[in-house]
Amino acid sequence: NGIDLSMYEPLPSQREARAALKIPAEKKMVLYVGGFYEWKGLNDAIEAARHTKGDILFYFVGGSKEDLMRATGESDIPESVYCAGHKAFREIPVWLAASDLLLTLGTKKNQYSYLHTSPMKSFEYMASRVPMLVSATPANREILTDKEALMYEPDDAKDLAEKVSYAFAHAREMEERAAHAFENVKRFSWDKRSKSIIEFMSKKICE
């Protein structure tokens, strides 16, 4: 996996992005981008939204409210949760720029989610310079450390909610993590990824 960094240079300001997307400027915004699948751990985000106080909104890009209910089995979606539907790939950087906190989920209940998935969103989030809150699964930790993202315990909605509150209470710390993530994601540009693959294949051919 990798990233086309040119898609994130430049990004609109948060105010510009929210105006374009018609998102209230005064609210705090947590964003999840990705598929609405049972193995993603989406239930934790919904439960965390129930327990998160203040003017914090949770936006889900990747499906409708009905899709979210189907994937999670939830029949009562909190008022602070908004489903934006499917969006074109070229629009995603604007959604990231509009956000205060970007969410990557993961669950112990599914082996693929816990050990093997490598979400493309992680690279996109890192390139956006927006702080990240990430499930501390071994799969996610292959790319991210505590230096780049705030981690929460998988399948622990209470910890997820607490970490959301922590992130907003420690803005400077989160900005430092986001800056570190941006520097680190440069290693994963498509150019560098392709060169490393070619070098690996060349060595194998010569062996």
N, C-alpha and C positions, 0 to 999 in steps of 0.2 A: 504493500500500500504506500501511497505517497500523496503529494499535494502540488497543485499548480499555484504557486505563490503570487503569480500575476493577477489572480482573481481577487486578491486582498490588498492590492496596491493601486490606488488608495481606496480606503473605505470611507463611507459617509460618516459624519459625526453621529452620535447617538440621537441628538435632537432631529437631525435631518432624516435619519432612518425611521424614527418613530412617526414623524410627520408623514412620510411616504406610506407607512403601513397603518396609519391611523391608530396608533397605540398611545394611550395617555402618557404625557411627558412626566407627570408627577409621580407615577407608580414605579415600584421596583419590579423588575421583570426577570424571572427565571425561565430559561428556554431549553426544551428538549427537541432535537431534530433527529428524525429517524423513523424506521418502520414501527408499526404498532403490532408487535408479536408477543405471544404469551411468555416467551423465554427472555424477554428484554428486562423484566423487573419493573414494569410500568406501575404495578399496584403500589409499590413503595412510594413513588412520586405522588400518586393521588392521595395516599394516606398522609404523606408529609404535608401536602397542601391543606388538608383538614386541620392540621395542628400548627400551621405556621400563622403567626399573628401579624397584624399590621397591614400595610398597603402593598402586599406582595402578590403579584399575579404569576401564575404558571401557564406558559404557552407551550403547546405541543404542535409541531409542524411535522406532518407525515400522514395525516388522516383526519377523518371527521370525528365528532363526538360519538357517533354510533360505532365507528371502527374501534375507538378506545374502549367503549363499553363491552364490545364483543371480545376484544383481546384480553381484557382484565376480569370480565364477569361482574364488573361494578355497575350497579343500577342507579347509584346516586353520586353524580359527579359534582364536586364542590363548585360553588359559584366563582371561586378564584381561579378555576381551570378553564382555559380557552383552547379549543382545537381549531387550528388555522387551515386544516386540509392539506392536500398535496401542493407543493410549490416547485416551480422549475428550478433546476440546479443553479442557474445563474442568479436566482433571487436569494439564495441562502446567505451569501455574505451580508446582504442588507439586514436580514433577520438577526444574524449574529451581532452586527454592529448596533442594533437597537436594544440589545440585552444588557443586563447587569451581571448575570451569572448563567453559565452554560452547563447543562447537566448531561453526564454520561452515566447510564445505568448498567446494571449487571446483577446476576443472581447466582447463588450457590445451588439453586434448585434445578439448574440445567447445566450439564457438563460443558456444552459448547459455549454458552454464555460465560461460564465461570473460568474456563481454562483456555479456550481456543479463539474466540471471536476477536477480531482486531478492527474496531469500528473506524470507518473512514472519518466519522465526525470528529474523532480525537485530533486528527491532523488539521482539519478545518477550524476547529475551535482554537487550536494553538496558533494558527495563522491570523486569527481575528484580533488577538491581543485582549480578549475579554476573559475575565477570571472563570475558572472551571471548578465544578464540584463533581467528583468522579467516584463511582463504586470501586472499592479497593479489592477488586478481583485480580488473580494472577494474570489474566489476559490483559486487563487494562494497565497493570503495572509493568508489562513488557515495554510499554512506550512512555508511560508517565510515572513520575515520582512525586513525593511531597514537595519538591522544589517547584514543580510546574502546576500542581493542582491540589486543592483541598480534597481529602479522601473521606468517605463515609463507609460504615460497615455494611456489606451487602445484606439485603433482606431485613434491615433494621430501619423502618420508616421513622421511628423516633429520632434515631441518630441523624438520619437524612434531614429531618426538620430542624434539628438543633444546629447542624452544620450550615444550613441555609441562613439561619439567624446569625451564626458566627461570621459567615462571609460578609454579611452586610454591616456587621459591627466592627470589622477589621479590614476596612477598604484598602488601606495602604499595603498591608500584608498581601492581600489578594492581588493588587496591582503588581507587586514585585513577582509573585508567582507567574502572572500572565506575561510579564516581560521576559522571564526566564524561559517560559514555554515558547515564546515567539523565536527566541534565539535558537532553541533546541530544534524547532520544526524545520529549520533551514537544512538540516541533515537529511530530511525526507522529501526534498523536492524531487520531481520526476526525473530531472537531469541527473541528480546524484544517485538516485535509486537505479536508474538504467545503467549508469557507469559502473556501479558496484556489481550489478548482475553480469555485465560483460566481462569485468575483471575476474569474477568468480568462474565463469564459464571458460575463459581463456586459460586460467590456471589448470582447470580440470582436463582440458584438451591436451595440454602440454605434459601432464603427468604420465 
